[in-house]
Amino acid sequence: MNTSKYLLLNFLKIGASSFGGFLALVSVVQDQMVTKDKAIKNEVILDGISLASVLPGPLAVNVVTYIGYHLNGIKGALISMMAVILPSFILVLALSWSYFEYWTLPLVENIFSGIMPAVVAIIVIVAIRMAKKSVTDYKQWGICILSGLLLIWLGGFFMTLGLIITGGLVGFLLYYRSLSPQEFRPPPPTKKKKSFPFLFLSILGAVIIAIILIPLLVPSGMQGFFSDIRKLMVVFSGMSLTLFGGGYVFIPAIQETVVQNLQWLSVKEFTDGIAIGQITPGPILISATFIGYKVAGFWGALIATMAIFIPSGVLMIAGAHFLEKFKNSNLVKSVFMGLRPAVIGMIFAASFTIGQSIEINWQSIVIFIIIFLIHFKYKVNAAILIPVSGILGILLLNI
C-alpha cells in the first residue's frame, strides 16, 4: 500500500472512531501508527504536539497534519487533514439537519459516560508507552513530573505554552553541550522539500483568492447567500489563525463572536452545537459545521469547517517544513530533549484533568479497569475499544 493510500484509509478510520477530543485522537493515532503499524516513532507525535502547541488552530488536526507531512510531504499533510475531518463532518452535518428540523438531540448521555473512562485509560497507557521510550534519564524524568504537576495545579493555555517554552529552554541548557556535532548531520535535500515554497504559496494564494473574489463574481440575486458564506469564511479563518490552545480554549471566543456579536445562534443553540461536537468522533471544533449549517445550510457547513481547519493547517505545514529541515541540528535536538518529556508530563496531567470531569461510580470504574487491562495487556486497537466502551456505557448504566 502506498503512503497516500495508507494515510487516507488510516485517518478516515481514526476520524470515525476517536471520541473524546484532542488527546483521545492522538492516543488512537499513537496506538495505530506507532504500536501496530510502526509507521512512525513516538517522537514524531511528540514533536507534532510541541509544534501545534505554539501555533494557532485546532491541536488535534494540526498534529495529524504534521504526521502527514512527515510521511509524505504536502500531499500527505493535506490528505491526512481532510481524511481525519471527513467522518465527523458527515456525522455532524446529519445531526445538524436533524436538530434544526426536529429541535432535538439524540439520546447519547449513556454512550458518552461509557466512552470517557475508556478515553482516560487509553491516554494513561499512551503516556506510559511514550515515557518508556522517550524519557531516558533522571533529568528528563524531572522535567516530565514537574510539567505534569504544574499543569494539574495551575492549568490553562498560558501554563501549557509556558511549559512548552520552558521545557525547550531547559533542554537546550542541559543537553546542547553534550551532543556531538558529528552525530546529527542533516539529511540531503529531497525533491519533496525543494518543491515546498511553490506548493505552499500556491495553496495559500488559492485560499486568499477564494475569500476575496468568489463573493464578487456571483449574480446580484445571490449576493445575500454569498455574503453569509464570505462572513463564515472570514470569521472562522480568522479564528483559525489567531486563537491558541485548541478546542476548549476556542469555545468562549467562538461564543462571543457567533452568539453575542453576529447573533447567528441563540445561547441554547450554541450550547447544543458544542455538545454535538463533543459527542461525535474527531476534533471538538467540528462544531463549526453546526454553526455554518445554521447560517447557510450545507454550503455554510462546508465553508465554516474548511475555514476553521485549513488556514492553521497551512501554517502547520510551513512549521513542519522548517522543523523537518532543521530538527537534526544540535540546537533543535537539545530543545526537543527538554520538550518531549514536558509534553509527556502534560499528557499524564490531561488524563487526570479529564478524569475529574467523569462521574465516579462503579460503572465508570469497571469500564476504566476493563479497557485499561485489555489495551495494556492485549494491545487491542483503541479505535475498536472506544466505540465498544460506549456500548458498555449503555449496558452498565441501565443496570
VMD Tcl script that draws the C-alpha trace (Angstrom):
set ca {
  {0.00 0.00 0.00}
  {1.45 3.40 -0.97}
  {1.85 6.14 1.61}
  {-1.01 8.35 0.36}
  {-3.49 5.47 0.46}
  {-2.25 4.45 3.90}
  {-2.74 7.97 5.26}
  {-6.19 8.28 3.67}
  {-7.58 4.98 4.97}
  {-5.88 5.25 8.34}
  {-7.08 8.75 9.16}
  {-10.58 8.06 7.85}
  {-10.76 5.20 10.35}
  {-9.24 7.27 13.15}
  {-11.51 10.22 12.41}
  {-14.55 7.93 12.64}
  {-13.61 6.30 15.97}
  {-11.66 8.80 18.11}
  {-14.21 10.12 20.59}
  {-13.19 12.41 23.44}
  {-11.26 15.32 21.93}
  {-7.63 16.12 21.17}
  {-5.72 13.64 23.33}
  {-8.17 10.83 22.61}
  {-7.49 11.30 18.89}
  {-3.74 11.48 19.49}
  {-3.96 8.30 21.59}
  {-5.66 6.42 18.77}
  {-3.02 7.70 16.33}
  {-0.22 6.52 18.64}
  {-1.82 3.11 19.11}
  {-2.38 2.56 15.39}
  {0.61 4.20 13.73}
  {3.33 3.65 16.34}
  {2.42 0.45 18.20}
  {0.68 -1.54 15.47}
  {1.85 -0.26 12.09}
  {5.27 1.08 13.20}
  {4.88 3.74 10.51}
  {6.25 6.49 12.78}
  {8.02 6.80 16.12}
  {6.65 8.31 19.31}
  {8.99 11.26 18.80}
  {7.08 12.29 15.68}
  {3.83 12.61 17.64}
  {5.56 14.46 20.48}
  {7.22 16.86 18.02}
  {3.85 17.44 16.37}
  {2.20 18.20 19.72}
  {5.05 20.58 20.64}
  {4.77 22.48 17.36}
  {0.95 22.53 17.42}
  {1.01 23.92 20.97}
  {2.86 27.08 19.92}
  {0.93 27.64 16.67}
  {-2.70 28.79 16.35}
  {-5.50 26.48 15.38}
  {-7.10 23.17 16.42}
  {-4.46 20.99 18.09}
  {-5.65 17.54 17.02}
  {-5.93 18.32 13.32}
  {-2.62 20.20 13.34}
  {-0.84 17.18 14.86}
  {-2.37 14.93 12.21}
  {-1.25 17.42 9.53}
  {2.29 17.27 10.91}
  {2.32 13.47 10.78}
  {1.05 13.51 7.20}
  {3.79 15.96 6.21}
  {6.43 13.87 7.94}
  {5.43 10.79 5.97}
  {4.57 12.25 2.57}
  {5.20 15.99 2.33}
  {2.48 18.50 1.46}
  {0.39 15.86 -0.29}
  {0.42 13.67 2.82}
  {-0.39 16.63 5.08}
  {-3.45 17.64 3.02}
  {-4.71 14.04 2.70}
  {-4.33 13.44 6.44}
  {-6.03 16.70 7.41}
  {-9.03 16.13 5.14}
  {-9.38 12.43 5.99}
  {-9.47 12.89 9.76}
  {-12.12 15.65 9.47}
  {-14.42 14.00 6.89}
  {-16.18 11.33 9.05}
  {-17.08 13.76 11.84}
  {-18.12 16.40 9.27}
  {-20.61 13.99 7.71}
  {-21.97 12.90 11.11}
  {-22.29 16.45 12.50}
  {-23.92 17.58 9.25}
  {-26.56 14.86 9.64}
  {-27.10 15.72 13.32}
  {-27.35 19.43 12.46}
  {-30.08 18.72 9.92}
  {-31.90 16.56 12.48}
  {-31.52 19.23 15.18}
  {-32.86 22.14 13.14}
  {-35.65 20.04 11.63}
  {-36.89 18.43 14.84}
  {-35.30 20.56 17.61}
  {-33.96 17.56 19.44}
  {-30.66 15.84 20.12}
  {-30.09 12.08 20.06}
  {-30.01 10.32 23.43}
  {-26.26 9.89 23.93}
  {-25.55 10.54 27.61}
  {-25.02 6.88 28.50}
  {-22.79 6.35 25.47}
  {-20.61 9.29 26.42}
  {-20.50 8.16 30.06}
  {-19.00 4.89 28.86}
  {-16.57 6.47 26.43}
  {-14.86 8.93 28.78}
  {-13.45 6.38 31.30}
  {-12.10 4.42 28.34}
  {-10.52 7.57 26.89}
  {-8.75 8.24 30.21}
  {-7.46 4.64 30.35}
  {-6.10 4.84 26.80}
  {-4.45 8.24 27.36}
  {-2.70 6.92 30.50}
  {-1.35 3.91 28.57}
  {-0.15 6.12 25.71}
  {1.67 8.38 28.19}
  {3.30 5.32 29.83}
  {4.47 3.95 26.47}
  {5.84 7.32 25.37}
  {7.64 7.81 28.67}
  {9.29 4.37 28.48}
  {10.73 5.16 25.05}
  {11.39 8.91 25.17}
  {12.34 9.68 28.81}
  {15.82 8.27 29.23}
  {17.47 9.88 32.27}
  {16.65 11.42 35.64}
  {16.76 14.97 34.24}
  {14.06 14.20 31.68}
  {12.01 12.42 34.36}
  {12.27 15.57 36.46}
  {11.01 17.70 33.56}
  {8.17 15.22 32.94}
  {6.98 15.06 36.56}
  {7.28 18.80 37.19}
  {5.44 19.60 33.95}
  {2.56 17.29 34.84}
  {2.23 18.60 38.40}
  {2.28 22.25 37.33}
  {-0.38 21.68 34.69}
  {-2.61 19.85 37.18}
  {-2.09 22.54 39.80}
  {-2.39 25.69 37.68}
  {-3.82 24.56 34.32}
  {-4.82 26.78 31.40}
  {-3.42 27.60 27.98}
  {-0.78 30.04 29.19}
  {0.63 27.45 31.58}
  {0.73 24.94 28.70}
  {2.55 27.44 26.49}
  {4.89 28.33 29.34}
  {5.74 24.67 29.92}
  {6.47 24.16 26.22}
  {8.81 27.16 26.10}
  {10.45 26.36 29.45}
  {10.89 22.69 28.55}
  {12.67 23.64 25.34}
  {14.90 26.14 27.13}
  {15.81 23.66 29.88}
  {16.56 21.02 27.24}
  {18.93 23.41 25.48}
  {20.72 24.32 28.72}
  {21.04 20.69 29.88}
  {21.89 18.87 26.66}
  {23.29 21.20 23.99}
  {26.94 20.98 25.07}
  {26.80 17.20 25.45}
  {25.71 16.50 21.87}
  {28.31 15.53 19.31}
  {28.23 17.67 16.13}
  {29.13 14.64 14.02}
  {26.26 12.62 15.42}
  {23.46 14.69 13.89}
  {24.00 15.54 10.27}
  {21.10 16.95 8.30}
  {19.76 14.61 5.62}
  {20.39 15.51 1.98}
  {17.62 17.66 0.44}
  {14.88 15.79 -1.36}
  {12.65 16.71 -4.24}
  {9.75 16.99 -1.78}
  {11.47 19.67 0.24}
  {12.68 21.61 -2.85}
  {9.14 21.93 -4.15}
  {7.81 23.24 -0.87}
  {7.85 27.04 -1.45}
  {5.96 26.83 -4.76}
  {3.33 24.38 -3.50}
  {2.86 26.19 -0.21}
  {2.45 29.60 -1.84}
  {0.04 28.12 -4.39}
  {-2.21 26.73 -1.65}
  {-2.05 29.94 0.37}
  {-2.77 32.06 -2.71}
  {-5.76 29.91 -3.67}
  {-7.27 30.31 -0.19}
  {-6.84 34.10 -0.25}
  {-8.27 34.42 -3.78}
  {-11.29 32.32 -2.80}
  {-12.02 34.54 0.21}
  {-11.77 37.77 -1.78}
  {-13.05 37.01 -5.29}
  {-15.74 34.31 -5.13}
  {-18.41 36.51 -3.46}
  {-17.75 39.25 -6.05}
  {-18.40 37.00 -9.07}
  {-21.96 35.88 -8.30}
  {-25.28 37.26 -9.59}
  {-26.85 40.05 -7.56}
  {-29.79 37.85 -6.62}
  {-27.46 35.53 -4.74}
  {-25.41 38.22 -3.04}
  {-27.15 37.65 0.31}
  {-26.26 33.95 0.34}
  {-22.66 34.59 -0.67}
  {-22.41 37.41 1.82}
  {-23.15 34.86 4.56}
  {-20.65 32.44 3.01}
  {-17.97 35.12 2.93}
  {-18.65 36.10 6.54}
  {-18.36 32.47 7.61}
  {-15.10 32.15 5.69}
  {-13.59 35.31 7.14}
  {-14.79 34.76 10.73}
  {-13.70 31.13 11.05}
  {-10.43 31.51 9.14}
  {-9.65 34.49 11.39}
  {-10.25 32.33 14.46}
  {-8.14 29.55 12.96}
  {-5.14 31.87 12.64}
  {-5.49 33.91 15.83}
  {-6.68 31.56 18.58}
  {-4.29 29.35 20.51}
  {-4.81 26.38 22.80}
  {-7.22 24.08 20.95}
  {-10.94 23.38 21.18}
  {-11.82 24.13 24.80}
  {-9.93 27.44 24.71}
  {-11.64 28.38 21.42}
  {-15.18 27.86 22.72}
  {-15.61 31.14 24.69}
  {-14.18 33.19 21.80}
  {-16.46 31.46 19.30}
  {-19.48 32.02 21.54}
  {-18.73 35.73 21.89}
  {-18.41 36.06 18.10}
  {-21.28 33.96 16.77}
  {-23.81 34.44 19.61}
  {-23.22 37.88 21.10}
  {-21.70 39.83 18.19}
  {-23.12 38.30 15.00}
  {-26.21 36.72 16.61}
  {-26.10 33.74 14.28}
  {-27.19 31.37 17.07}
  {-29.02 31.58 20.37}
  {-27.18 30.59 23.54}
  {-29.09 27.28 23.65}
  {-28.31 26.50 20.01}
  {-24.64 27.25 20.57}
  {-24.52 25.04 23.68}
  {-26.20 22.21 21.81}
  {-23.80 22.66 18.89}
  {-20.81 22.32 21.21}
  {-22.42 19.22 22.75}
  {-22.77 17.67 19.29}
  {-19.07 18.38 18.68}
  {-18.16 16.61 21.93}
  {-20.29 13.51 21.46}
  {-19.17 12.82 17.90}
  {-15.75 11.42 16.92}
  {-12.98 13.67 15.68}
  {-11.99 17.20 16.77}
  {-14.26 19.20 19.10}
  {-14.13 22.21 16.76}
  {-16.17 20.25 14.25}
  {-18.94 22.26 15.95}
  {-18.12 24.82 13.23}
  {-20.11 22.54 10.89}
  {-23.20 23.00 13.08}
  {-22.80 26.79 13.16}
  {-22.23 27.01 9.40}
  {-25.28 24.84 8.74}
  {-27.48 27.17 10.79}
  {-26.22 30.21 8.83}
  {-26.22 28.90 5.25}
  {-27.19 25.25 5.07}
  {-24.86 22.65 3.55}
  {-22.54 25.16 1.88}
  {-22.31 27.16 5.08}
  {-21.39 23.99 6.99}
  {-18.73 23.11 4.42}
  {-17.18 26.59 4.32}
  {-17.15 27.02 8.11}
  {-15.49 23.62 8.53}
  {-12.83 24.30 5.92}
  {-12.18 27.78 7.30}
  {-11.62 26.65 10.91}
  {-9.16 23.89 9.93}
  {-7.38 24.74 6.65}
  {-5.68 28.12 7.37}
  {-3.97 26.89 10.54}
  {-3.27 23.62 8.75}
  {-1.40 25.53 6.03}
  {0.56 27.33 8.75}
  {1.29 23.96 10.36}
  {2.66 22.67 7.05}
  {5.03 25.63 6.94}
  {6.11 24.96 10.54}
  {6.53 21.25 9.81}
  {8.69 22.02 6.77}
  {11.13 24.13 8.73}
  {11.14 21.77 11.72}
  {11.89 18.79 9.47}
  {14.62 20.79 7.77}
  {16.45 21.81 10.94}
  {15.46 19.15 13.51}
  {18.78 17.29 13.17}
  {20.82 20.29 14.27}
  {22.23 20.12 17.78}
  {20.26 23.21 18.77}
  {16.89 21.73 17.81}
  {17.81 18.27 19.14}
  {18.68 19.65 22.57}
  {15.49 21.75 22.67}
  {13.36 18.71 21.91}
  {15.15 16.63 24.53}
  {13.50 19.00 27.01}
  {10.25 19.46 25.11}
  {9.35 15.78 24.75}
  {9.34 14.89 28.46}
  {7.43 18.13 29.16}
  {4.76 17.09 26.66}
  {4.56 13.58 28.16}
  {4.05 15.11 31.59}
  {1.27 17.24 30.12}
  {-0.38 14.12 28.69}
  {-0.37 12.48 32.14}
  {-1.86 15.70 33.55}
  {-4.56 15.74 30.85}
  {-5.68 12.22 31.79}
  {-6.06 13.41 35.40}
  {-8.00 16.53 34.35}
  {-10.33 14.59 32.06}
  {-10.84 12.03 34.82}
  {-12.07 14.75 37.16}
  {-14.93 15.52 34.74}
  {-16.24 11.94 34.95}
  {-18.91 10.98 37.45}
  {-17.23 8.44 39.71}
  {-19.42 5.38 40.17}
  {-18.91 1.63 39.99}
  {-19.81 1.55 36.29}
  {-17.15 4.09 35.26}
  {-14.55 2.35 37.44}
  {-15.36 -1.03 35.85}
  {-15.13 0.42 32.33}
  {-11.79 2.09 33.14}
  {-10.29 -1.13 34.54}
  {-11.59 -3.33 31.70}
  {-10.34 -1.03 28.94}
  {-7.00 -0.42 30.69}
  {-6.26 -4.14 31.13}
  {-7.39 -5.14 27.62}
  {-5.47 -2.33 25.94}
  {-2.34 -2.64 28.09}
  {-2.04 -6.43 28.11}
  {-3.53 -7.48 24.78}
  {-2.93 -4.26 22.79}
  {-6.42 -4.29 21.29}
  {-6.83 -1.35 18.89}
  {-8.03 1.83 20.61}
  {-10.20 2.59 17.57}
  {-12.21 -0.53 18.50}
  {-12.15 -0.09 22.27}
  {-13.57 3.44 22.34}
  {-16.83 2.63 20.47}
  {-17.13 -0.64 22.44}
  {-16.87 1.34 25.68}
  {-19.86 3.39 24.53}
  {-21.87 0.18 24.28}
  {-20.61 -0.81 27.75}
  {-21.87 2.53 28.99}
  {-25.38 1.77 27.71}
  {-25.39 -1.73 29.24}
  {-23.87 -0.93 32.64}
  {-25.65 2.38 33.27}
  {-29.01 0.66 32.75}
  {-28.27 -1.88 35.49}
}
mol new
graphics top color blue
foreach p $ca { graphics top sphere $p radius 0.5 }
foreach p [lrange $ca 0 end-1] q [lrange $ca 1 end] { graphics top cylinder $p $q radius 0.2 }
display resetview
